[in-house]
Amino acid sequence: MKKECVNKWENEQDCPCKDEDCENHGICCECIKYHKDDKSLPVCLRKI
């Protein structure tokens, strides 16, 4: 069970990821964990 992210609203405003249907959108700790397990980088950590 996921904990509610206290900064979710602020995170969603700044999140550069276009996949707004993702269950981890705006929950940075869950997003980073998912991408770490998948051995990929989330959009916010990629070089532009």
C-alpha positions in Angstrom: 0.0 0.0 0.0 1.4 3.4 -1.0 1.6 6.3 1.4 0.1 9.6 0.3 2.7 12.0 -0.8 2.5 15.3 1.2 3.9 17.3 -1.7 1.9 15.6 -4.5 0.2 18.8 -5.6 3.4 20.8 -5.8 5.2 17.8 -7.4 2.5 17.5 -10.1 2.9 21.2 -11.0 6.7 20.8 -11.6 6.7 17.3 -13.0 8.0 17.3 -16.6 6.6 13.8 -17.3 3.8 13.7 -19.9 2.3 10.5 -18.6 -0.3 12.0 -16.3 -2.2 8.7 -16.1 0.8 7.0 -14.4 -0.1 6.0 -10.9 3.3 7.4 -9.7 2.8 10.8 -11.3 3.5 13.5 -8.7 4.8 10.9 -6.2 8.5 11.3 -6.8 9.7 8.7 -4.3 7.5 6.0 -5.9 8.5 7.2 -9.5 12.2 7.0 -8.7 11.8 3.6 -7.1 9.9 2.3 -10.1 12.5 3.6 -12.6 15.4 2.3 -10.4 13.9 -1.2 -10.4 13.4 -0.9 -14.2 17.0 0.4 -14.6 15.8 3.5 -16.4 15.7 7.2 -15.6 12.5 9.2 -15.0 12.0 12.2 -17.2 12.9 14.6 -14.4 16.4 13.1 -14.1 17.3 12.9 -17.8 19.6 15.3 -19.3 17.9 17.7 -21.7 
